[in-house]
């Protein structure tokens, strides 16, 4: 089911995918600690169109943490994220709160296998691709899967929350 790259990649994200019986492929690359954009680095290192590589962002909507998953080529539209979950006001979450809630470090936050399951919104553009890439839970490690599987496993609302 999963194709392994270099060793030691059993992360909560890959464990969750294996437990769900979902088809996925693990892709690894050498992470550059000086990289400014983790998602952009992944797209470039793996030779992928940035529209297929998704970043996982944690925001606070009306006081509750919410996950937004959008292409690395664009930005998260906070107003659209709030509307997608029936909220009024959204702001990016404190990075420490995002790490604590997810169990992952910034730049390696995966929408899968989070310590605490949060409401998740997947940008509708993800469904335009046969497969997409999201962090597998560690910098330098991506997982490729069908966007429908990503939406199902995260119980995501699918909405246009990205802007280019």
Backbone as CSV, one residue per row, in Angstrom:
resi,resn,N_x,N_y,N_z,CA_x,CA_y,CA_z,C_x,C_y,C_z
1,UNK,0.828,-1.195,0.000,0.000,0.000,0.000,0.866,1.249,0.000
2,UNK,1.808,1.318,0.909,2.658,2.499,0.992,4.036,2.180,0.455
3,UNK,4.583,3.113,-0.278,5.951,2.973,-0.756,6.838,3.741,0.198
4,UNK,7.878,3.086,0.682,8.756,3.701,1.669,9.984,4.302,1.002
5,UNK,10.411,5.441,1.502,11.667,6.054,1.084,12.708,5.665,2.116
6,UNK,13.424,6.650,2.654,14.421,6.309,3.685,13.712,5.886,4.967
7,UNK,14.405,5.235,5.837,13.805,4.618,7.023,13.275,5.597,8.044
8,UNK,12.532,5.068,9.012,12.063,5.836,10.148,10.931,6.793,9.860
9,UNK,10.018,6.459,8.957,8.958,7.404,8.676,7.612,7.061,9.293
10,UNK,7.555,6.149,10.209,6.285,5.862,10.841,5.838,7.056,11.665
11,UNK,4.963,7.851,11.112,4.450,9.020,11.807,2.977,8.768,12.113
12,UNK,2.379,9.548,13.008,0.941,9.372,13.253,0.116,9.481,11.952
13,UNK,0.566,10.296,11.004,-0.156,10.441,9.729,-0.118,9.144,8.933
14,UNK,1.055,8.543,8.794,1.148,7.309,8.014,0.483,6.150,8.740
15,UNK,0.562,6.152,10.057,-0.116,5.116,10.845,-1.630,5.218,10.631
16,UNK,-2.161,6.445,10.625,-3.600,6.653,10.410,-4.017,6.181,9.014
17,UNK,-3.188,6.466,8.018,-3.491,6.028,6.654,-3.479,4.508,6.549
18,UNK,-2.472,3.881,7.145,-2.401,2.422,7.115,-3.602,1.801,7.827
19,UNK,-3.965,2.360,8.975,-5.100,1.831,9.743,-6.409,1.952,8.962
20,UNK,-6.523,3.010,8.152,-7.744,3.231,7.370,-7.758,2.406,6.084
21,UNK,-6.630,1.810,5.728,-6.567,1.013,4.503,-6.584,1.851,3.243
22,UNK,-6.121,3.089,3.359,-6.124,4.015,2.224,-4.830,3.883,1.434
23,UNK,-4.930,3.909,0.111,-3.749,3.869,-0.745,-3.004,5.203,-0.644
24,UNK,-1.697,5.117,-0.402,-0.883,6.323,-0.325,0.556,5.975,-0.641
25,UNK,1.320,6.997,-0.952,2.750,6.828,-1.224,3.507,7.862,-0.410
26,UNK,4.574,7.439,0.232,5.417,8.343,1.004,6.556,8.826,0.115
27,UNK,6.794,10.127,0.150,7.893,10.738,-0.606,8.758,11.521,0.378
28,UNK,10.048,11.274,0.347,10.908,12.038,1.235,11.928,12.835,0.433
29,UNK,12.436,13.866,1.045,13.455,14.718,0.445,14.278,15.300,1.586
30,UNK,15.430,15.827,1.238,16.298,16.404,2.269,15.799,17.815,2.566
31,UNK,15.359,18.011,3.795,14.837,19.321,4.217,15.991,20.281,4.471
32,UNK,15.862,21.492,3.949,16.851,22.545,4.177,16.358,23.411,5.334
33,UNK,17.051,23.412,6.468,16.604,24.207,7.619,16.482,25.701,7.318
34,UNK,17.129,26.176,6.257,17.052,27.592,5.896,15.857,27.901,4.992
35,UNK,15.087,26.888,4.604,13.947,27.102,3.703,12.931,28.034,4.345
36,UNK,12.440,28.986,3.567,11.448,29.947,4.076,10.025,29.426,3.937
37,UNK,9.790,28.613,2.911,8.462,28.058,2.673,8.568,26.542,2.661
38,UNK,8.046,25.902,3.697,8.145,24.447,3.779,7.430,23.776,2.612
39,UNK,6.232,24.227,2.295,5.476,23.635,1.195,6.124,23.899,-0.151
40,UNK,6.609,25.112,-0.337,7.306,25.442,-1.576,8.554,24.602,-1.742
41,UNK,9.246,24.381,-0.635,10.442,23.538,-0.658,10.069,22.122,-1.090
42,UNK,8.975,21.587,-0.543,8.535,20.237,-0.891,8.204,20.139,-2.374
43,UNK,7.460,21.112,-2.895,7.088,21.094,-4.315,8.332,21.107,-5.198
44,UNK,9.263,21.978,-4.869,10.479,22.083,-5.670,11.332,20.821,-5.560
45,UNK,11.539,20.338,-4.346,12.391,19.166,-4.139,11.837,17.915,-4.816
46,UNK,10.511,17.802,-4.858,9.872,16.624,-5.448,9.495,16.836,-6.910
47,UNK,9.749,18.050,-7.449,9.449,18.333,-8.850,7.962,18.338,-9.154
48,UNK,7.177,18.899,-8.250,5.714,18.882,-8.375,5.155,20.265,-8.657
49,UNK,4.003,20.293,-9.313,3.271,21.551,-9.479,2.799,21.988,-8.100
50,UNK,3.048,23.263,-7.707,2.665,23.711,-6.365,1.164,23.622,-6.088
51,UNK,0.343,23.508,-7.113,-1.107,23.383,-6.909,-1.467,22.023,-6.321
52,UNK,-0.587,21.025,-6.480,-0.851,19.677,-5.968,-0.296,19.460,-4.570
53,UNK,0.549,20.363,-4.117,1.138,20.242,-2.783,0.342,21.147,-1.846
54,UNK,-0.199,20.573,-0.801,-1.076,21.314,0.101,-0.384,21.591,1.429
55,UNK,-0.632,22.778,1.961,-0.103,23.112,3.278,-1.236,23.054,4.286
56,UNK,-0.878,22.677,5.491,-1.836,22.538,6.585,-1.636,23.720,7.522
57,UNK,-2.645,24.551,7.626,-2.565,25.744,8.459,-3.607,25.662,9.568
58,UNK,-3.203,26.054,10.755,-4.133,26.039,11.888,-4.524,27.478,12.186
59,UNK,-5.824,27.705,12.213,-6.372,29.032,12.490,-7.296,28.929,13.691
60,UNK,-7.675,30.083,14.186,-8.630,30.143,15.284,-9.880,30.821,14.734
61,UNK,-10.999,30.104,14.793,-12.274,30.645,14.321,-13.194,30.774,15.526
62,UNK,-13.557,31.996,15.847,-14.429,32.269,16.994,-13.940,31.548,18.252
63,UNK,-12.626,31.526,18.445,-12.035,30.954,19.650,-11.692,29.480,19.575
64,UNK,-12.061,28.790,18.497,-11.777,27.359,18.369,-10.753,27.123,17.259
65,UNK,-9.843,26.190,17.479,-8.856,25.869,16.450,-9.509,25.101,15.307
66,UNK,-9.136,25.475,14.093,-9.653,24.873,12.868,-8.478,24.688,11.913
67,UNK,-8.481,23.601,11.163,-7.432,23.336,10.188,-7.913,23.736,8.802
68,UNK,-7.077,24.479,8.084,-7.323,24.823,6.689,-6.236,24.177,5.844
69,UNK,-6.624,23.485,4.774,-5.663,22.806,3.906,-5.795,23.421,2.510
70,UNK,-4.736,24.115,2.086,-4.756,24.861,0.818,-3.464,24.604,0.036
71,UNK,-3.488,24.851,-1.286,-2.270,24.683,-2.078,-1.158,25.622,-1.612
72,UNK,0.085,25.129,-1.663,1.216,25.963,-1.260,1.402,27.144,-2.203
73,UNK,0.805,27.073,-3.382,0.924,28.153,-4.362,0.118,29.384,-3.959
74,UNK,-0.780,29.245,-3.008,-1.643,30.362,-2.636,-1.637,30.619,-1.141
75,UNK,-2.709,31.269,-0.699,-2.854,31.629,0.703,-4.208,31.176,1.211
76,UNK,-4.318,31.093,2.525,-5.577,30.768,3.169,-6.406,32.040,3.295
77,UNK,-7.635,31.992,2.821,-8.570,33.104,2.956,-9.297,32.900,4.288
78,UNK,-8.893,33.664,5.294,-9.438,33.473,6.641,-10.937,33.720,6.710
79,UNK,-11.421,34.690,5.961,-12.860,34.981,5.950,-13.642,33.791,5.380
80,UNK,-13.110,33.193,4.307,-13.755,32.023,3.693,-13.690,30.815,4.625
81,UNK,-12.573,30.674,5.351,-12.444,29.575,6.313,-13.508,29.706,7.396
82,UNK,-13.647,30.897,7.949,-14.653,31.126,8.986,-16.052,30.795,8.460
83,UNK,-16.358,31.257,7.257,-17.678,31.004,6.672,-17.913,29.503,6.464
84,UNK,-16.864,28.771,6.073,-16.999,27.335,5.795,-17.371,26.535,7.034
85,UNK,-17.022,27.041,8.214,-17.360,26.331,9.452,-18.449,27.048,10.244
86,UNK,-19.107,28.007,9.591,-20.206,28.714,10.242,-19.761,29.732,11.267
87,UNK,-18.523,30.195,11.147,-18.000,31.173,12.093,-18.026,32.583,11.536
88,UNK,-17.649,33.517,12.389,-17.651,34.924,11.990,-16.244,35.476,11.817
89,UNK,-15.341,35.139,12.724,-14.023,35.772,12.753,-12.929,34.710,12.815
90,UNK,-11.912,34.884,11.969,-10.792,33.935,11.959,-9.469,34.676,11.958
91,UNK,-8.492,34.063,12.585,-7.119,34.574,12.598,-6.200,33.366,12.665
92,UNK,-4.976,33.532,12.223,-4.022,32.430,12.318,-3.806,32.104,13.791
93,UNK,-3.687,30.827,14.080,-3.478,30.385,15.461,-2.038,30.644,15.885
94,UNK,-1.845,30.762,17.170,-0.502,30.863,17.719,0.245,29.581,17.345
95,UNK,1.470,29.685,16.798,2.212,28.487,16.387,2.393,27.456,17.507
96,UNK,2.585,27.909,18.725,2.737,26.975,19.845,1.430,26.207,20.071
97,UNK,0.296,26.890,19.972,-1.007,26.226,20.138,-1.231,25.220,19.010
98,UNK,-0.831,25.580,17.794,-0.978,24.668,16.650,-0.136,23.415,16.846
99,UNK,1.095,23.584,17.299,1.975,22.438,17.533,1.454,21.571,18.666
100,UNK,1.023,22.197,19.740,0.517,21.460,20.903,-0.730,20.656,20.519
101,UNK,-1.638,21.273,19.807,-2.882,20.609,19.434,-2.649,19.460,18.449
102,UNK,-1.775,19.694,17.455,-1.578,18.699,16.399,-0.610,17.587,16.787
103,UNK,0.355,17.922,17.652,1.395,16.955,17.977,2.540,16.975,16.983
104,UNK,2.505,17.904,16.048,3.541,18.037,15.029,4.250,19.381,15.182
105,UNK,5.450,19.489,14.580,6.158,20.767,14.587,5.779,21.571,13.348
106,UNK,5.864,22.888,13.464,5.554,23.779,12.346,6.403,23.392,11.143
107,UNK,5.780,23.347,9.983,6.463,22.901,8.780,6.320,21.410,8.566
108,UNK,5.787,20.726,9.562,5.557,19.291,9.466,4.164,18.919,9.936
109,UNK,3.301,19.927,10.106,1.939,19.647,10.570,1.163,18.981,9.441
110,UNK,0.645,17.815,9.731,-0.162,17.064,8.774,-1.633,17.190,9.162
111,UNK,-2.520,17.176,8.173,-3.941,17.168,8.519,-4.382,15.787,9.026
112,UNK,-3.511,14.794,8.875,-3.812,13.413,9.254,-3.113,13.040,10.557
113,UNK,-3.767,12.259,11.381,-3.139,11.734,12.587,-2.815,12.774,13.637
114,UNK,-3.584,13.853,13.668,-3.326,14.886,14.667,-3.685,14.378,16.055
115,UNK,-2.961,14.874,17.049,-3.181,14.477,18.451,-4.634,14.729,18.835
116,UNK,-5.154,15.899,18.469,-6.547,16.256,18.746,-7.221,16.556,17.412
117,UNK,-8.230,15.779,17.065,-8.919,15.988,15.784,-9.640,17.330,15.802
118,UNK,-9.291,18.170,14.842,-9.911,19.493,14.724,-10.806,19.532,13.500
119,UNK,-11.761,20.459,13.511,-12.559,20.671,12.310,-11.607,21.048,11.196
120,UNK,-11.800,20.460,10.036,-10.888,20.647,8.921,-11.658,21.107,7.691
121,UNK,-11.059,22.040,6.958,-11.627,22.507,5.694,-10.571,22.313,4.622
122,UNK,-10.923,21.605,3.567,-10.047,21.339,2.440,-10.446,22.248,1.295
123,UNK,-9.457,22.949,0.726,-9.760,23.828,-0.398,-10.314,23.002,-1.564
124,UNK,-11.380,23.496,-2.165,-12.064,22.788,-3.245,-11.151,22.487,-4.433
125,UNK,-10.124,23.291,-4.650,-9.228,23.060,-5.789,-8.491,21.734,-5.690
126,UNK,-8.380,21.179,-4.491,-7.687,19.898,-4.318,-8.371,18.793,-5.113
127,UNK,-9.700,18.898,-5.277,-10.461,17.858,-5.968,-10.224,17.859,-7.471
128,UNK,-9.499,18.854,-7.983,-9.180,18.917,-9.417,-8.053,17.963,-9.791
129,UNK,-7.401,17.352,-8.803,-6.239,16.508,-9.048,-6.535,15.058,-8.660
130,UNK,-5.915,14.114,-9.380,-6.085,12.697,-9.047,-5.465,12.393,-7.690
131,UNK,-4.302,13.002,-7.423,-3.661,12.856,-6.113,-3.096,14.204,-5.692
132,UNK,-2.966,14.360,-4.387,-2.367,15.564,-3.805,-1.323,15.122,-2.782
133,UNK,-0.511,16.085,-2.358,0.552,15.816,-1.397,0.325,16.672,-0.162
134,UNK,0.432,16.053,1.009,0.374,16.786,2.276,1.526,16.299,3.144
135,UNK,1.853,17.069,4.152,2.915,16.650,5.061,2.552,15.313,5.683
136,UNK,3.554,14.466,5.791,3.362,13.170,6.443,3.663,13.260,7.932
137,UNK,3.905,14.487,8.423,4.105,14.669,9.856,5.525,14.998,10.256
138,UNK,6.355,15.248,9.269,7.735,15.607,9.549,8.262,16.430,8.383
139,UNK,9.088,17.420,8.673,9.701,18.205,7.610,10.529,17.259,6.744
140,UNK,10.358,17.377,5.434,11.091,16.504,4.518,10.364,15.217,4.181
141,UNK,9.105,15.114,4.601,8.337,13.898,4.344,6.917,14.273,3.928
142,UNK,6.529,13.845,2.723,5.193,14.120,2.194,4.482,12.807,1.920
143,UNK,3.183,12.841,1.975,2.384,11.676,1.627,1.475,12.071,0.465
144,UNK,1.394,11.192,-0.530,0.551,11.403,-1.708,-0.669,10.505,-1.592
145,UNK,-1.848,11.096,-1.783,-3.083,10.324,-1.698,-4.172,11.019,-2.502
146,UNK,-5.262,10.325,-2.716,-6.402,10.907,-3.425,-7.038,11.982,-2.542
147,UNK,-7.407,13.139,-3.123,-8.002,14.195,-2.300,-9.310,13.768,-1.634
148,UNK,-10.055,12.883,-2.285,-11.300,12.398,-1.677,-10.995,11.612,-0.403
149,UNK,-9.901,10.834,-0.426,-9.515,10.083,0.772,-9.090,11.039,1.882
150,UNK,-8.363,12.089,1.513,-7.953,13.094,2.497,-9.180,13.724,3.148
151,UNK,-10.155,14.092,2.332,-11.380,14.704,2.859,-12.132,13.741,3.771
152,UNK,-12.225,12.493,3.371,-12.946,11.494,4.170,-12.260,11.250,5.513
153,UNK,-10.942,11.040,5.479,-10.223,10.720,6.712,-10.196,11.870,7.703
154,UNK,-10.190,13.106,7.222,-10.157,14.256,8.117,-11.559,14.784,8.416
155,UNK,-12.570,14.151,7.812,-13.965,14.603,7.933,-14.079,16.083,7.537
156,UNK,-13.351,16.418,6.483,-13.256,17.812,6.053,-14.491,18.309,5.329
157,UNK,-14.749,19.575,5.542,-15.687,20.324,4.715,-14.862,20.738,3.501
158,UNK,-15.409,20.612,2.303,-14.696,21.043,1.098,-15.309,22.379,0.671
159,UNK,-14.459,23.399,0.597,-14.930,24.747,0.272,-13.793,25.545,-0.358
160,UNK,-14.124,26.593,-1.109,-13.079,27.429,-1.699,-12.473,28.369,-0.645
161,UNK,-11.408,27.900,0.009,-10.801,28.704,1.087,-9.411,29.226,0.720
162,UNK,-8.947,28.888,-0.479,-7.643,29.361,-0.916,-7.790,30.551,-1.845
163,UNK,-6.766,31.363,-1.862,-6.738,32.445,-2.839,-5.337,32.486,-3.429
164,UNK,-5.298,32.786,-4.707,-4.057,32.627,-5.423,-3.171,33.756,-5.525
